[in-house]
């Protein structure tokens, strides 16, 4: 995520904190795809970012919910045949 946003690490600060500081004043929509591969880490990062970035919006795709308070889940039906 940091690389995609061109956010560089700052010494003596975690990358998650650097991301939060960068996004805090932004009005942005983040799209996180395939979160099921790192569900715990994604959930922790999303929860942290949303707690300190009041205008941040996040859409996350995953085969399972992140399990966060206030999360809205929209199931998408799987279609094995091309449409």
PDB file of N, CA, C and O in Angstrom:
ATOM      1  N   UNK A   1       0.827  -1.181   0.000  1.00  0.00           N
ATOM      2  CA  UNK A   1       0.000   0.000   0.000  1.00  0.00           C
ATOM      3  C   UNK A   1       0.879   1.255   0.000  1.00  0.00           C
ATOM      4  O   UNK A   1       0.627   2.198  -0.750  1.00  0.00           O
ATOM      5  N   UNK A   2       1.899   1.255   0.840  1.00  0.00           N
ATOM      6  CA  UNK A   2       2.788   2.412   0.906  1.00  0.00           C
ATOM      7  C   UNK A   2       3.450   2.669  -0.446  1.00  0.00           C
ATOM      8  O   UNK A   2       3.553   3.814  -0.888  1.00  0.00           O
ATOM      9  N   UNK A   3       3.887   1.616  -1.085  1.00  0.00           N
ATOM     10  CA  UNK A   3       4.544   1.767  -2.387  1.00  0.00           C
ATOM     11  C   UNK A   3       3.572   2.344  -3.417  1.00  0.00           C
ATOM     12  O   UNK A   3       3.944   3.222  -4.196  1.00  0.00           O
ATOM     13  N   UNK A   4       2.338   1.858  -3.426  1.00  0.00           N
ATOM     14  CA  UNK A   4       1.335   2.346  -4.374  1.00  0.00           C
ATOM     15  C   UNK A   4       1.025   3.830  -4.170  1.00  0.00           C
ATOM     16  O   UNK A   4       0.713   4.546  -5.121  1.00  0.00           O
ATOM     17  N   UNK A   5       1.115   4.277  -2.922  1.00  0.00           N
ATOM     18  CA  UNK A   5       0.827   5.675  -2.607  1.00  0.00           C
ATOM     19  C   UNK A   5       2.087   6.547  -2.599  1.00  0.00           C
ATOM     20  O   UNK A   5       2.018   7.738  -2.297  1.00  0.00           O
ATOM     21  N   UNK A   6       3.233   5.953  -2.930  1.00  0.00           N
ATOM     22  CA  UNK A   6       4.524   6.644  -2.888  1.00  0.00           C
ATOM     23  C   UNK A   6       4.841   7.195  -1.501  1.00  0.00           C
ATOM     24  O   UNK A   6       5.395   8.286  -1.366  1.00  0.00           O
ATOM     25  N   UNK A   7       4.486   6.430  -0.480  1.00  0.00           N
ATOM     26  CA  UNK A   7       4.790   6.797   0.902  1.00  0.00           C
ATOM     27  C   UNK A   7       6.074   6.083   1.296  1.00  0.00           C
ATOM     28  O   UNK A   7       6.177   4.861   1.180  1.00  0.00           O
ATOM     29  N   UNK A   8       7.037   6.843   1.755  1.00  0.00           N
ATOM     30  CA  UNK A   8       8.331   6.266   2.126  1.00  0.00           C
ATOM     31  C   UNK A   8       8.454   6.150   3.637  1.00  0.00           C
ATOM     32  O   UNK A   8       7.910   6.955   4.393  1.00  0.00           O
ATOM     33  N   UNK A   9       9.180   5.131   4.048  1.00  0.00           N
ATOM     34  CA  UNK A   9       9.394   4.915   5.475  1.00  0.00           C
ATOM     35  C   UNK A   9      10.133   6.090   6.101  1.00  0.00           C
ATOM     36  O   UNK A   9      10.996   6.714   5.483  1.00  0.00           O
ATOM     37  N   UNK A  10       9.769   6.370   7.340  1.00  0.00           N
ATOM     38  CA  UNK A  10      10.428   7.397   8.134  1.00  0.00           C
ATOM     39  C   UNK A  10      11.090   6.692   9.310  1.00  0.00           C
ATOM     40  O   UNK A  10      10.466   5.869   9.980  1.00  0.00           O
ATOM     41  N   UNK A  11      12.342   7.015   9.555  1.00  0.00           N
ATOM     42  CA  UNK A  11      13.046   6.351  10.656  1.00  0.00           C
ATOM     43  C   UNK A  11      12.336   6.660  11.977  1.00  0.00           C
ATOM     44  O   UNK A  11      11.766   7.736  12.155  1.00  0.00           O
ATOM     45  N   UNK A  12      12.383   5.703  12.886  1.00  0.00           N
ATOM     46  CA  UNK A  12      11.755   5.800  14.210  1.00  0.00           C
ATOM     47  C   UNK A  12      10.228   5.875  14.156  1.00  0.00           C
ATOM     48  O   UNK A  12       9.596   6.332  15.108  1.00  0.00           O
ATOM     49  N   UNK A  13       9.637   5.431  13.054  1.00  0.00           N
ATOM     50  CA  UNK A  13       8.180   5.418  12.919  1.00  0.00           C
ATOM     51  C   UNK A  13       7.800   4.162  12.144  1.00  0.00           C
ATOM     52  O   UNK A  13       8.427   3.845  11.133  1.00  0.00           O
ATOM     53  N   UNK A  14       6.780   3.446  12.606  1.00  0.00           N
ATOM     54  CA  UNK A  14       6.349   2.256  11.872  1.00  0.00           C
ATOM     55  C   UNK A  14       5.748   2.683  10.540  1.00  0.00           C
ATOM     56  O   UNK A  14       5.246   3.798  10.400  1.00  0.00           O
ATOM     57  N   UNK A  15       5.803   1.788   9.570  1.00  0.00           N
ATOM     58  CA  UNK A  15       5.240   2.093   8.258  1.00  0.00           C
ATOM     59  C   UNK A  15       3.735   2.327   8.363  1.00  0.00           C
ATOM     60  O   UNK A  15       3.190   3.171   7.652  1.00  0.00           O
ATOM     61  N   UNK A  16       3.062   1.591   9.240  1.00  0.00           N
ATOM     62  CA  UNK A  16       1.624   1.798   9.434  1.00  0.00           C
ATOM     63  C   UNK A  16       1.348   3.207   9.958  1.00  0.00           C
ATOM     64  O   UNK A  16       0.386   3.851   9.539  1.00  0.00           O
ATOM     65  N   UNK A  17       2.187   3.680  10.869  1.00  0.00           N
ATOM     66  CA  UNK A  17       2.019   5.030  11.414  1.00  0.00           C
ATOM     67  C   UNK A  17       2.299   6.079  10.341  1.00  0.00           C
ATOM     68  O   UNK A  17       1.605   7.093  10.263  1.00  0.00           O
ATOM     69  N   UNK A  18       3.313   5.835   9.519  1.00  0.00           N
ATOM     70  CA  UNK A  18       3.625   6.747   8.424  1.00  0.00           C
ATOM     71  C   UNK A  18       2.448   6.814   7.449  1.00  0.00           C
ATOM     72  O   UNK A  18       2.084   7.898   6.992  1.00  0.00           O
ATOM     73  N   UNK A  19       1.856   5.668   7.131  1.00  0.00           N
ATOM     74  CA  UNK A  19       0.670   5.637   6.264  1.00  0.00           C
ATOM     75  C   UNK A  19      -0.479   6.418   6.879  1.00  0.00           C
ATOM     76  O   UNK A  19      -1.141   7.201   6.198  1.00  0.00           O
ATOM     77  N   UNK A  20      -0.711   6.204   8.164  1.00  0.00           N
ATOM     78  CA  UNK A  20      -1.796   6.904   8.855  1.00  0.00           C
ATOM     79  C   UNK A  20      -1.574   8.413   8.809  1.00  0.00           C
ATOM     80  O   UNK A  20      -2.508   9.171   8.546  1.00  0.00           O
ATOM     81  N   UNK A  21      -0.357   8.847   9.062  1.00  0.00           N
ATOM     82  CA  UNK A  21      -0.053  10.281   9.018  1.00  0.00           C
ATOM     83  C   UNK A  21      -0.241  10.846   7.616  1.00  0.00           C
ATOM     84  O   UNK A  21      -0.728  11.965   7.459  1.00  0.00           O
ATOM     85  N   UNK A  22       0.137  10.089   6.610  1.00  0.00           N
ATOM     86  CA  UNK A  22      -0.023  10.524   5.224  1.00  0.00           C
ATOM     87  C   UNK A  22      -1.507  10.643   4.851  1.00  0.00           C
ATOM     88  O   UNK A  22      -1.916  11.610   4.206  1.00  0.00           O
ATOM     89  N   UNK A  23      -2.303   9.657   5.261  1.00  0.00           N
ATOM     90  CA  UNK A  23      -3.713   9.613   4.863  1.00  0.00           C
ATOM     91  C   UNK A  23      -4.617  10.481   5.731  1.00  0.00           C
ATOM     92  O   UNK A  23      -5.744  10.778   5.335  1.00  0.00           O
ATOM     93  N   UNK A  24      -4.149  10.889   6.895  1.00  0.00           N
ATOM     94  CA  UNK A  24      -4.977  11.607   7.871  1.00  0.00           C
ATOM     95  C   UNK A  24      -5.689  12.819   7.264  1.00  0.00           C
ATOM     96  O   UNK A  24      -6.864  13.041   7.558  1.00  0.00           O
ATOM     97  N   UNK A  25      -5.028  13.584   6.452  1.00  0.00           N
ATOM     98  CA  UNK A  25      -5.619  14.813   5.911  1.00  0.00           C
ATOM     99  C   UNK A  25      -6.177  14.638   4.497  1.00  0.00           C
ATOM    100  O   UNK A  25      -6.637  15.602   3.885  1.00  0.00           O
ATOM    101  N   UNK A  26      -6.135  13.421   3.986  1.00  0.00           N
ATOM    102  CA  UNK A  26      -6.594  13.167   2.613  1.00  0.00           C
ATOM    103  C   UNK A  26      -8.069  12.757   2.594  1.00  0.00           C
ATOM    104  O   UNK A  26      -8.577  12.156   3.541  1.00  0.00           O
ATOM    105  N   UNK A  27      -8.726  13.090   1.516  1.00  0.00           N
ATOM    106  CA  UNK A  27     -10.074  12.582   1.249  1.00  0.00           C
ATOM    107  C   UNK A  27      -9.895  11.582   0.121  1.00  0.00           C
ATOM    108  O   UNK A  27      -9.764  11.963  -1.042  1.00  0.00           O
ATOM    109  N   UNK A  28      -9.890  10.295   0.469  1.00  0.00           N
ATOM    110  CA  UNK A  28      -9.477   9.267  -0.479  1.00  0.00           C
ATOM    111  C   UNK A  28     -10.279   7.984  -0.262  1.00  0.00           C
ATOM    112  O   UNK A  28     -10.745   7.697   0.841  1.00  0.00           O
ATOM    113  N   UNK A  29     -10.422   7.232  -1.332  1.00  0.00           N
ATOM    114  CA  UNK A  29     -11.024   5.905  -1.272  1.00  0.00           C
ATOM    115  C   UNK A  29      -9.924   4.899  -1.562  1.00  0.00           C
ATOM    116  O   UNK A  29      -9.333   4.913  -2.642  1.00  0.00           O
ATOM    117  N   UNK A  30      -9.649   4.028  -0.604  1.00  0.00           N
ATOM    118  CA  UNK A  30      -8.679   2.948  -0.796  1.00  0.00           C
ATOM    119  C   UNK A  30      -9.420   1.681  -1.169  1.00  0.00           C
ATOM    120  O   UNK A  30     -10.428   1.344  -0.548  1.00  0.00           O
ATOM    121  N   UNK A  31      -8.937   0.983  -2.167  1.00  0.00           N
ATOM    122  CA  UNK A  31      -9.510  -0.306  -2.556  1.00  0.00           C
ATOM    123  C   UNK A  31      -8.466  -1.376  -2.271  1.00  0.00           C
ATOM    124  O   UNK A  31      -7.378  -1.363  -2.846  1.00  0.00           O
ATOM    125  N   UNK A  32      -8.803  -2.297  -1.384  1.00  0.00           N
ATOM    126  CA  UNK A  32      -7.919  -3.400  -1.018  1.00  0.00           C
ATOM    127  C   UNK A  32      -8.522  -4.679  -1.584  1.00  0.00           C
ATOM    128  O   UNK A  32      -9.659  -5.025  -1.262  1.00  0.00           O
ATOM    129  N   UNK A  33      -7.778  -5.373  -2.415  1.00  0.00           N
ATOM    130  CA  UNK A  33      -8.296  -6.546  -3.115  1.00  0.00           C
ATOM    131  C   UNK A  33      -7.679  -7.819  -2.549  1.00  0.00           C
ATOM    132  O   UNK A  33      -6.498  -7.849  -2.204  1.00  0.00           O
ATOM    133  N   UNK A  34      -8.493  -8.871  -2.457  1.00  0.00           N
ATOM    134  CA  UNK A  34      -8.053 -10.195  -1.999  1.00  0.00           C
ATOM    135  C   UNK A  34      -7.490 -10.192  -0.591  1.00  0.00           C
ATOM    136  O   UNK A  34      -6.418 -10.746  -0.351  1.00  0.00           O
ATOM    137  N   UNK A  35      -8.191  -9.581   0.329  1.00  0.00           N
ATOM    138  CA  UNK A  35      -7.722  -9.479   1.716  1.00  0.00           C
ATOM    139  C   UNK A  35      -7.670 -10.821   2.438  1.00  0.00           C
ATOM    140  O   UNK A  35      -7.018 -10.939   3.475  1.00  0.00           O
ATOM    141  N   UNK A  36      -8.344 -11.824   1.906  1.00  0.00           N
ATOM    142  CA  UNK A  36      -8.375 -13.112   2.608  1.00  0.00           C
ATOM    143  C   UNK A  36      -6.988 -13.727   2.771  1.00  0.00           C
ATOM    144  O   UNK A  36      -6.783 -14.564   3.651  1.00  0.00           O
ATOM    145  N   UNK A  37      -6.052 -13.329   1.949  1.00  0.00           N
ATOM    146  CA  UNK A  37      -4.700 -13.884   2.040  1.00  0.00           C
ATOM    147  C   UNK A  37      -3.961 -13.373   3.276  1.00  0.00           C
ATOM    148  O   UNK A  37      -3.060 -14.036   3.790  1.00  0.00           O
ATOM    149  N   UNK A  38      -4.350 -12.191   3.744  1.00  0.00           N
ATOM    150  CA  UNK A  38      -3.717 -11.572   4.914  1.00  0.00           C
ATOM    151  C   UNK A  38      -4.791 -10.946   5.797  1.00  0.00           C
ATOM    152  O   UNK A  38      -4.668  -9.791   6.202  1.00  0.00           O
ATOM    153  N   UNK A  39      -5.836 -11.699   6.094  1.00  0.00           N
ATOM    154  CA  UNK A  39      -7.031 -11.151   6.734  1.00  0.00           C
ATOM    155  C   UNK A  39      -6.729 -10.447   8.053  1.00  0.00           C
ATOM    156  O   UNK A  39      -7.255  -9.363   8.305  1.00  0.00           O
ATOM    157  N   UNK A  40      -5.897 -11.042   8.891  1.00  0.00           N
ATOM    158  CA  UNK A  40      -5.587 -10.435  10.186  1.00  0.00           C
ATOM    159  C   UNK A  40      -4.835  -9.126  10.040  1.00  0.00           C
ATOM    160  O   UNK A  40      -5.178  -8.134  10.683  1.00  0.00           O
ATOM    161  N   UNK A  41      -3.820  -9.118   9.204  1.00  0.00           N
ATOM    162  CA  UNK A  41      -3.038  -7.907   8.979  1.00  0.00           C
ATOM    163  C   UNK A  41      -3.850  -6.811   8.324  1.00  0.00           C
ATOM    164  O   UNK A  41      -3.734  -5.641   8.690  1.00  0.00           O
ATOM    165  N   UNK A  42      -4.675  -7.186   7.352  1.00  0.00           N
ATOM    166  CA  UNK A  42      -5.539  -6.202   6.687  1.00  0.00           C
ATOM    167  C   UNK A  42      -6.522  -5.598   7.685  1.00  0.00           C
ATOM    168  O   UNK A  42      -6.732  -4.386   7.706  1.00  0.00           O
ATOM    169  N   UNK A  43      -7.116  -6.445   8.503  1.00  0.00           N
ATOM    170  CA  UNK A  43      -8.085  -5.962   9.488  1.00  0.00           C
ATOM    171  C   UNK A  43      -7.432  -4.986  10.464  1.00  0.00           C
ATOM    172  O   UNK A  43      -8.006  -3.943  10.776  1.00  0.00           O
ATOM    173  N   UNK A  44      -6.241  -5.317  10.944  1.00  0.00           N
ATOM    174  CA  UNK A  44      -5.554  -4.428  11.884  1.00  0.00           C
ATOM    175  C   UNK A  44      -5.218  -3.090  11.236  1.00  0.00           C
ATOM    176  O   UNK A  44      -5.428  -2.038  11.839  1.00  0.00           O
ATOM    177  N   UNK A  45      -4.699  -3.126  10.012  1.00  0.00           N
ATOM    178  CA  UNK A  45      -4.334  -1.899   9.325  1.00  0.00           C
ATOM    179  C   UNK A  45      -5.562  -1.051   9.018  1.00  0.00           C
ATOM    180  O   UNK A  45      -5.546   0.160   9.237  1.00  0.00           O
ATOM    181  N   UNK A  46      -6.620  -1.669   8.518  1.00  0.00           N
ATOM    182  CA  UNK A  46      -7.847  -0.937   8.195  1.00  0.00           C
ATOM    183  C   UNK A  46      -8.421  -0.297   9.455  1.00  0.00           C
ATOM    184  O   UNK A  46      -8.821   0.866   9.435  1.00  0.00           O
ATOM    185  N   UNK A  47      -8.461  -1.049  10.541  1.00  0.00           N
ATOM    186  CA  UNK A  47      -8.997  -0.517  11.797  1.00  0.00           C
ATOM    187  C   UNK A  47      -8.175   0.687  12.263  1.00  0.00           C
ATOM    188  O   UNK A  47      -8.735   1.703  12.677  1.00  0.00           O
ATOM    189  N   UNK A  48      -6.861   0.570  12.195  1.00  0.00           N
ATOM    190  CA  UNK A  48      -5.976   1.676  12.613  1.00  0.00           C
ATOM    191  C   UNK A  48      -6.174   2.897  11.724  1.00  0.00           C
ATOM    192  O   UNK A  48      -6.323   4.013  12.223  1.00  0.00           O
ATOM    193  N   UNK A  49      -6.176   2.693  10.418  1.00  0.00           N
ATOM    194  CA  UNK A  49      -6.318   3.826   9.505  1.00  0.00           C
ATOM    195  C   UNK A  49      -7.659   4.529   9.678  1.00  0.00           C
ATOM    196  O   UNK A  49      -7.720   5.758   9.708  1.00  0.00           O
ATOM    197  N   UNK A  50      -8.731   3.752   9.793  1.00  0.00           N
ATOM    198  CA  UNK A  50     -10.052   4.363   9.944  1.00  0.00           C
ATOM    199  C   UNK A  50     -10.197   5.103  11.269  1.00  0.00           C
ATOM    200  O   UNK A  50     -10.969   6.056  11.369  1.00  0.00           O
ATOM    201  N   UNK A  51      -9.455   4.663  12.287  1.00  0.00           N
ATOM    202  CA  UNK A  51      -9.563   5.315  13.596  1.00  0.00           C
ATOM    203  C   UNK A  51      -8.894   6.685  13.629  1.00  0.00           C
ATOM    204  O   UNK A  51      -9.242   7.521  14.463  1.00  0.00           O
ATOM    205  N   UNK A  52      -7.939   6.926  12.735  1.00  0.00           N
ATOM    206  CA  UNK A  52      -7.215   8.204  12.757  1.00  0.00           C
ATOM    207  C   UNK A  52      -7.402   9.052  11.503  1.00  0.00           C
ATOM    208  O   UNK A  52      -6.924  10.185  11.444  1.00  0.00           O
ATOM    209  N   UNK A  53      -8.083   8.518  10.516  1.00  0.00           N
ATOM    210  CA  UNK A  53      -8.280   9.241   9.248  1.00  0.00           C
ATOM    211  C   UNK A  53      -9.780   9.441   9.032  1.00  0.00           C
ATOM    212  O   UNK A  53     -10.437   8.580   8.447  1.00  0.00           O
ATOM    213  N   UNK A  54     -10.324  10.560   9.494  1.00  0.00           N
ATOM    214  CA  UNK A  54     -11.777  10.747   9.507  1.00  0.00           C
ATOM    215  C   UNK A  54     -12.456  10.763   8.141  1.00  0.00           C
ATOM    216  O   UNK A  54     -13.644  10.453   8.056  1.00  0.00           O
ATOM    217  N   UNK A  55     -11.750  11.111   7.077  1.00  0.00           N
ATOM    218  CA  UNK A  55     -12.396  11.175   5.763  1.00  0.00           C
ATOM    219  C   UNK A  55     -12.034   9.993   4.873  1.00  0.00           C
ATOM    220  O   UNK A  55     -12.456   9.929   3.719  1.00  0.00           O
ATOM    221  N   UNK A  56     -11.263   9.068   5.401  1.00  0.00           N
ATOM    222  CA  UNK A  56     -10.844   7.893   4.632  1.00  0.00           C
ATOM    223  C   UNK A  56     -12.003   6.924   4.465  1.00  0.00           C
ATOM    224  O   UNK A  56     -12.740   6.655   5.414  1.00  0.00           O
ATOM    225  N   UNK A  57     -12.161   6.404   3.264  1.00  0.00           N
ATOM    226  CA  UNK A  57     -13.136   5.351   2.961  1.00  0.00           C
ATOM    227  C   UNK A  57     -12.361   4.172   2.395  1.00  0.00           C
ATOM    228  O   UNK A  57     -11.392   4.352   1.657  1.00  0.00           O
ATOM    229  N   UNK A  58     -12.792   2.961   2.744  1.00  0.00           N
ATOM    230  CA  UNK A  58     -12.106   1.760   2.281  1.00  0.00           C
ATOM    231  C   UNK A  58     -13.113   0.756   1.758  1.00  0.00           C
ATOM    232  O   UNK A  58     -14.130   0.489   2.398  1.00  0.00           O
ATOM    233  N   UNK A  59     -12.822   0.198   0.583  1.00  0.00           N
ATOM    234  CA  UNK A  59     -13.552  -0.937   0.040  1.00  0.00           C
ATOM    235  C   UNK A  59     -12.555  -2.084   0.009  1.00  0.00           C
ATOM    236  O   UNK A  59     -11.482  -1.969  -0.584  1.00  0.00           O
ATOM    237  N   UNK A  60     -12.910  -3.184   0.647  1.00  0.00           N
ATOM    238  CA  UNK A  60     -12.018  -4.344   0.695  1.00  0.00           C
ATOM    239  C   UNK A  60     -12.751  -5.551   0.130  1.00  0.00           C
ATOM    240  O   UNK A  60     -13.897  -5.822   0.490  1.00  0.00           O
ATOM    241  N   UNK A  61     -12.078  -6.272  -0.758  1.00  0.00           N
ATOM    242  CA  UNK A  61     -12.653  -7.517  -1.256  1.00  0.00           C
ATOM    243  C   UNK A  61     -11.983  -8.662  -0.517  1.00  0.00           C
ATOM    244  O   UNK A  61     -10.777  -8.651  -0.270  1.00  0.00           O
ATOM    245  N   UNK A  62     -12.798  -9.648  -0.173  1.00  0.00           N
ATOM    246  CA  UNK A  62     -12.281 -10.793   0.566  1.00  0.00           C
ATOM    247  C   UNK A  62     -13.332 -11.897   0.564  1.00  0.00           C
ATOM    248  O   UNK A  62     -14.525 -11.631   0.422  1.00  0.00           O
ATOM    249  N   UNK A  63     -12.888 -13.109   0.719  1.00  0.00           N
ATOM    250  CA  UNK A  63     -13.830 -14.222   0.833  1.00  0.00           C
ATOM    251  C   UNK A  63     -14.396 -14.326   2.237  1.00  0.00           C
ATOM    252  O   UNK A  63     -15.329 -15.091   2.482  1.00  0.00           O
ATOM    253  N   UNK A  64     -13.829 -13.554   3.164  1.00  0.00           N
ATOM    254  CA  UNK A  64     -14.350 -13.504   4.520  1.00  0.00           C
ATOM    255  C   UNK A  64     -14.316 -12.063   5.011  1.00  0.00           C
ATOM    256  O   UNK A  64     -13.506 -11.254   4.560  1.00  0.00           O
ATOM    257  N   UNK A  65     -15.211 -11.762   5.941  1.00  0.00           N
ATOM    258  CA  UNK A  65     -15.295 -10.409   6.481  1.00  0.00           C
ATOM    259  C   UNK A  65     -14.053 -10.101   7.311  1.00  0.00           C
ATOM    260  O   UNK A  65     -13.409 -11.004   7.845  1.00  0.00           O
ATOM    261  N   UNK A  66     -13.728  -8.820   7.412  1.00  0.00           N
ATOM    262  CA  UNK A  66     -12.602  -8.398   8.240  1.00  0.00           C
ATOM    263  C   UNK A  66     -12.947  -8.501   9.723  1.00  0.00           C
ATOM    264  O   UNK A  66     -12.059  -8.637  10.566  1.00  0.00           O
ATOM    265  N   UNK A  67     -14.230  -8.436  10.033  1.00  0.00           N
ATOM    266  CA  UNK A  67     -14.661  -8.578  11.424  1.00  0.00           C
ATOM    267  C   UNK A  67     -14.539  -7.299  12.228  1.00  0.00           C
ATOM    268  O   UNK A  67     -14.322  -7.353  13.438  1.00  0.00           O
ATOM    269  N   UNK A  68     -14.672  -6.149  11.583  1.00  0.00           N
ATOM    270  CA  UNK A  68     -14.517  -4.864  12.251  1.00  0.00           C
ATOM    271  C   UNK A  68     -15.870  -4.265  12.613  1.00  0.00           C
ATOM    272  O   UNK A  68     -16.860  -4.479  11.914  1.00  0.00           O
ATOM    273  N   UNK A  69     -15.904  -3.520  13.703  1.00  0.00           N
ATOM    274  CA  UNK A  69     -17.105  -2.807  14.096  1.00  0.00           C
ATOM    275  C   UNK A  69     -17.455  -1.802  13.009  1.00  0.00           C
ATOM    276  O   UNK A  69     -16.587  -1.065  12.542  1.00  0.00           O
ATOM    277  N   UNK A  70     -18.711  -1.768  12.605  1.00  0.00           N
ATOM    278  CA  UNK A  70     -19.150  -0.844  11.574  1.00  0.00           C
ATOM    279  C   UNK A  70     -18.938  -1.333  10.161  1.00  0.00           C
ATOM    280  O   UNK A  70     -19.284  -0.640   9.204  1.00  0.00           O
ATOM    281  N   UNK A  71     -18.375  -2.511  10.017  1.00  0.00           N
ATOM    282  CA  UNK A  71     -18.128  -3.073   8.690  1.00  0.00           C
ATOM    283  C   UNK A  71     -19.453  -3.421   8.013  1.00  0.00           C
ATOM    284  O   UNK A  71     -20.360  -3.958   8.648  1.00  0.00           O
ATOM    285  N   UNK A  72     -19.555  -3.117   6.734  1.00  0.00           N
ATOM    286  CA  UNK A  72     -20.729  -3.491   5.939  1.00  0.00           C
ATOM    287  C   UNK A  72     -20.290  -4.571   4.963  1.00  0.00           C
ATOM    288  O   UNK A  72     -19.330  -4.388   4.214  1.00  0.00           O
ATOM    289  N   UNK A  73     -20.989  -5.690   4.974  1.00  0.00           N
ATOM    290  CA  UNK A  73     -20.621  -6.823   4.119  1.00  0.00           C
ATOM    291  C   UNK A  73     -21.671  -6.982   3.031  1.00  0.00           C
ATOM    292  O   UNK A  73     -22.868  -7.044   3.313  1.00  0.00           O
ATOM    293  N   UNK A  74     -21.214  -7.045   1.786  1.00  0.00           N
ATOM    294  CA  UNK A  74     -22.085  -7.297   0.647  1.00  0.00           C
ATOM    295  C   UNK A  74     -21.630  -8.587  -0.023  1.00  0.00           C
ATOM    296  O   UNK A  74     -20.637  -8.588  -0.751  1.00  0.00           O
ATOM    297  N   UNK A  75     -22.339  -9.679   0.214  1.00  0.00           N
ATOM    298  CA  UNK A  75     -21.965 -10.944  -0.436  1.00  0.00           C
ATOM    299  C   UNK A  75     -22.145 -10.847  -1.949  1.00  0.00           C
ATOM    300  O   UNK A  75     -23.109 -10.256  -2.436  1.00  0.00           O
ATOM    301  N   UNK A  76     -21.230 -11.420  -2.661  1.00  0.00           N
ATOM    302  CA  UNK A  76     -21.293 -11.491  -4.120  1.00  0.00           C
ATOM    303  C   UNK A  76     -21.382 -12.948  -4.497  1.00  0.00           C
ATOM    304  O   UNK A  76     -20.531 -13.746  -4.105  1.00  0.00           O
ATOM    305  N   UNK A  77     -22.394 -13.302  -5.247  1.00  0.00           N
ATOM    306  CA  UNK A  77     -22.587 -14.676  -5.648  1.00  0.00           C
ATOM    307  C   UNK A  77     -21.524 -15.100  -6.648  1.00  0.00           C
ATOM    308  O   UNK A  77     -21.167 -14.346  -7.553  1.00  0.00           O
ATOM    309  N   UNK A  78     -21.031 -16.294  -6.477  1.00  0.00           N
ATOM    310  CA  UNK A  78     -20.040 -16.845  -7.376  1.00  0.00           C
ATOM    311  C   UNK A  78     -20.742 -17.458  -8.586  1.00  0.00           C
ATOM    312  O   UNK A  78     -21.700 -18.217  -8.440  1.00  0.00           O
ATOM    313  N   UNK A  79     -20.264 -17.128  -9.758  1.00  0.00           N
ATOM    314  CA  UNK A  79     -20.811 -17.699 -10.987  1.00  0.00           C
ATOM    315  C   UNK A  79     -19.687 -18.448 -11.694  1.00  0.00           C
ATOM    316  O   UNK A  79     -18.765 -17.815 -12.209  1.00  0.00           O
ATOM    317  N   UNK A  80     -19.740 -19.784 -11.732  1.00  0.00           N
ATOM    318  CA  UNK A  80     -18.645 -20.552 -12.340  1.00  0.00           C
ATOM    319  C   UNK A  80     -18.610 -20.474 -13.859  1.00  0.00           C
ATOM    320  O   UNK A  80     -17.656 -20.943 -14.479  1.00  0.00           O
ATOM    321  N   UNK A  81     -19.621 -19.897 -14.457  1.00  0.00           N
ATOM    322  CA  UNK A  81     -19.691 -19.823 -15.912  1.00  0.00           C
ATOM    323  C   UNK A  81     -19.482 -18.392 -16.385  1.00  0.00           C
ATOM    324  O   UNK A  81     -19.967 -17.456 -15.749  1.00  0.00           O
ATOM    325  N   UNK A  82     -18.778 -18.211 -17.473  1.00  0.00           N
ATOM    326  CA  UNK A  82     -18.593 -16.843 -17.999  1.00  0.00           C
ATOM    327  C   UNK A  82     -19.940 -16.235 -18.370  1.00  0.00           C
ATOM    328  O   UNK A  82     -20.821 -16.922 -18.884  1.00  0.00           O
ATOM    329  N   UNK A  83     -20.085 -14.992 -18.115  1.00  0.00           N
ATOM    330  CA  UNK A  83     -21.360 -14.312 -18.401  1.00  0.00           C
ATOM    331  C   UNK A  83     -21.300 -13.659 -19.752  1.00  0.00           C
ATOM    332  O   UNK A  83     -22.272 -13.036 -20.179  1.00  0.00           O
TER     333      UNK A  83
END
